Amino acid sequence: MTNESKVNMIQIADDLLIPSNELIINNNVDIAVANPTQTSTMVNRFRDVRSWGAIRGIDGAKFQKQYQRFLQEAIEIHDAYNNDDEAEVIDAIGDTIVTLINLAKTQGLLAEACLNTAFNVIELRKGITFDGDFVRYGKLSEENQKYCDFAQGNPGSEYFLAEEKHLLTPKSFEPIPVISK
């Protein structure tokens, strides 16, 4: 990872209110994530959103109302992207996250718990990424499953082994290479 990449990631973290000393920078795949061993400001932000909703009476909203709001915000992301309006894309993504926090609350759930549950399911999931779209192992053709087994290990299973996770790189999730004749 270049120094410029690290500076950019630290700037992004600052924008997200994640202190740079709470970042773990993974030089192998050019990403930075919040350090899970420290309490992140983002955890407080989720609480702030729930408090914001409670003050405005949103916390008692029905599922359907919050679901409709979520769809509206998701459409705004697309519209902002099509209009090449980066500031509006950022705002619309943030608004969509707010609506998901509120939507979870309509079901008596915490969005953080929903995210954690989903991540626990997908974290070790095998699959292949086709043009930015991850297709999980179970949805792949037999040929792609065999290639996935080769590239990601643990043949025949939809999940790779946790102890082998450190061996994986973005290349492990690329489609079967096309060999020219």
C-alpha positions as CSV (number, residue, x, y, z in Angstrom):
1,M,0.0,0.0,0.0
2,T,1.4,3.4,-0.9
3,N,1.7,6.2,1.5
4,E,-0.9,8.2,-0.5
5,S,-3.4,5.3,-0.1
6,K,-2.8,5.3,3.6
7,V,-3.4,9.0,3.8
8,N,-6.6,8.7,1.7
9,M,-7.9,5.9,4.0
10,I,-7.1,7.9,7.1
11,Q,-9.0,10.9,5.6
12,I,-12.0,8.6,4.8
13,A,-11.8,7.4,8.4
14,D,-11.8,10.9,9.7
15,D,-14.8,11.7,7.5
16,L,-16.6,8.7,9.1
17,L,-15.6,9.9,12.6
18,I,-13.4,6.9,13.1
19,P,-10.2,8.0,14.9
20,S,-7.2,7.1,12.8
21,N,-5.6,5.3,15.7
22,E,-8.5,2.9,15.6
23,L,-7.6,1.8,12.0
24,I,-6.1,-1.5,11.0
25,I,-4.5,-1.1,7.5
26,N,-4.3,-4.3,5.5
27,N,-1.4,-3.8,3.1
28,N,-2.3,-7.0,1.2
29,V,-5.6,-5.8,-0.2
30,D,-5.3,-2.0,0.1
31,I,-8.1,-1.5,2.7
32,A,-8.4,-0.1,6.1
33,V,-11.0,-1.1,8.7
34,A,-11.9,0.1,12.1
35,N,-9.9,-1.7,14.8
36,P,-12.4,-4.1,16.5
37,T,-10.5,-4.0,19.8
38,Q,-11.3,-0.3,20.3
39,T,-14.7,1.3,20.9
40,S,-15.5,3.0,17.6
41,T,-17.3,6.3,17.3
42,M,-19.5,4.6,14.8
43,V,-21.1,2.5,17.6
44,N,-22.1,5.8,19.2
45,R,-23.4,7.1,15.9
46,F,-25.9,4.2,15.7
47,R,-27.1,5.1,19.2
48,D,-27.3,8.8,18.1
49,V,-29.5,7.8,15.1
50,R,-31.9,5.8,17.4
51,S,-32.1,8.8,19.8
52,W,-32.7,11.1,16.8
53,G,-35.5,8.9,15.7
54,A,-37.0,8.7,19.2
55,I,-37.1,12.4,19.6
56,R,-38.9,12.8,16.3
57,G,-41.3,9.9,17.0
58,I,-39.9,7.7,14.3
59,D,-39.0,5.0,16.7
60,G,-42.6,3.9,16.9
61,A,-43.1,3.8,13.1
62,K,-44.5,0.8,11.5
63,F,-42.4,-1.6,9.4
64,Q,-44.1,-0.7,6.1
65,K,-43.5,3.1,6.6
66,Q,-39.8,2.7,7.3
67,Y,-39.5,0.2,4.5
68,Q,-41.0,2.7,2.0
69,R,-38.6,5.3,3.4
70,F,-35.6,2.9,2.8
71,L,-36.7,2.3,-0.8
72,Q,-37.0,6.1,-1.4
73,E,-33.5,6.7,0.0
74,A,-32.1,3.8,-2.1
75,I,-33.6,5.4,-5.2
76,E,-32.0,8.7,-4.3
77,I,-28.6,7.0,-4.3
78,H,-29.1,5.8,-7.8
79,D,-30.4,9.2,-8.9
80,A,-27.4,11.0,-7.4
81,Y,-25.0,8.6,-9.0
82,N,-26.7,9.1,-12.4
83,N,-26.4,12.9,-11.9
84,D,-22.7,12.6,-11.0
85,D,-23.4,14.3,-7.7
86,E,-20.9,12.9,-5.2
87,A,-22.1,15.0,-2.2
88,E,-25.7,13.7,-2.8
89,V,-24.5,10.1,-3.2
90,I,-22.8,10.4,0.2
91,D,-25.9,12.0,1.8
92,A,-28.2,9.4,0.2
93,I,-26.1,6.5,1.4
94,G,-26.1,7.9,4.9
95,D,-29.8,8.5,4.8
96,T,-30.3,4.9,3.6
97,I,-28.2,3.6,6.6
98,V,-30.4,5.7,8.9
99,T,-33.5,4.2,7.4
100,L,-32.1,0.7,7.9
101,I,-31.3,1.5,11.6
102,N,-35.0,2.6,12.0
103,L,-36.3,-0.4,10.0
104,A,-34.5,-2.8,12.3
105,K,-35.9,-1.0,15.3
106,T,-39.5,-1.6,14.0
107,Q,-38.7,-5.3,14.5
108,G,-37.2,-4.8,17.9
109,L,-33.7,-5.3,16.5
110,L,-30.5,-3.4,16.5
111,A,-29.0,-2.8,13.1
112,E,-25.6,-3.6,14.5
113,A,-26.8,-7.1,15.5
114,C,-28.4,-7.6,12.0
115,L,-25.1,-6.6,10.4
116,N,-23.1,-8.9,12.7
117,T,-25.5,-11.8,12.0
118,A,-25.2,-11.3,8.2
119,F,-21.4,-10.9,8.4
120,N,-21.1,-14.1,10.4
121,V,-22.9,-15.9,7.6
122,I,-20.9,-14.4,4.8
123,E,-17.4,-14.0,6.3
124,L,-16.2,-17.4,5.3
125,R,-18.4,-17.9,2.3
126,K,-16.8,-19.1,-0.8
127,G,-17.7,-17.7,-4.2
128,I,-16.5,-15.9,-7.3
129,T,-16.8,-12.2,-8.1
130,F,-17.9,-11.5,-11.6
131,D,-17.5,-7.8,-12.6
132,G,-18.0,-6.6,-9.0
133,D,-20.9,-9.0,-8.3
134,F,-20.1,-11.7,-5.7
135,V,-21.8,-15.0,-6.5
136,R,-21.8,-17.5,-3.7
137,Y,-20.5,-21.1,-4.1
138,G,-24.0,-22.7,-4.0
139,K,-25.1,-20.6,-7.0
140,L,-22.1,-21.3,-9.2
141,S,-21.9,-23.8,-12.0
142,E,-20.2,-27.1,-11.2
143,E,-17.1,-25.9,-13.2
144,N,-16.9,-22.7,-11.2
145,Q,-17.4,-24.6,-8.0
146,K,-14.4,-26.8,-8.8
147,Y,-12.3,-23.7,-9.6
148,C,-13.5,-22.1,-6.4
149,D,-12.5,-25.2,-4.4
150,F,-9.0,-25.0,-6.0
151,A,-8.6,-21.2,-5.4
152,Q,-10.2,-21.1,-1.9
153,G,-9.7,-24.5,-0.4
154,N,-12.0,-26.8,1.6
155,P,-13.4,-28.7,-1.5
156,G,-17.1,-29.4,-1.6
157,S,-18.0,-26.9,1.1
158,E,-19.7,-23.6,0.7
159,Y,-17.2,-22.1,3.2
160,F,-13.5,-21.9,3.4
161,L,-11.8,-22.7,6.7
162,A,-11.3,-19.8,9.2
163,E,-7.7,-20.8,9.8
164,E,-7.0,-20.4,6.1
165,K,-8.7,-17.0,5.7
166,H,-5.3,-15.2,5.9
167,L,-4.2,-17.0,2.7
168,L,-7.0,-15.5,0.6
169,T,-6.5,-12.4,-1.6
170,P,-8.8,-10.7,-4.0
171,K,-7.3,-12.9,-6.7
172,S,-8.8,-16.0,-4.9
173,F,-12.2,-14.7,-5.8
174,E,-11.6,-13.9,-9.5
175,P,-13.3,-16.0,-12.2
176,I,-11.7,-18.8,-14.0
177,P,-8.8,-17.4,-16.1
178,V,-9.4,-17.6,-19.8
179,I,-6.5,-19.2,-21.6
180,S,-5.9,-18.1,-25.1
181,K,-5.0,-20.7,-27.7
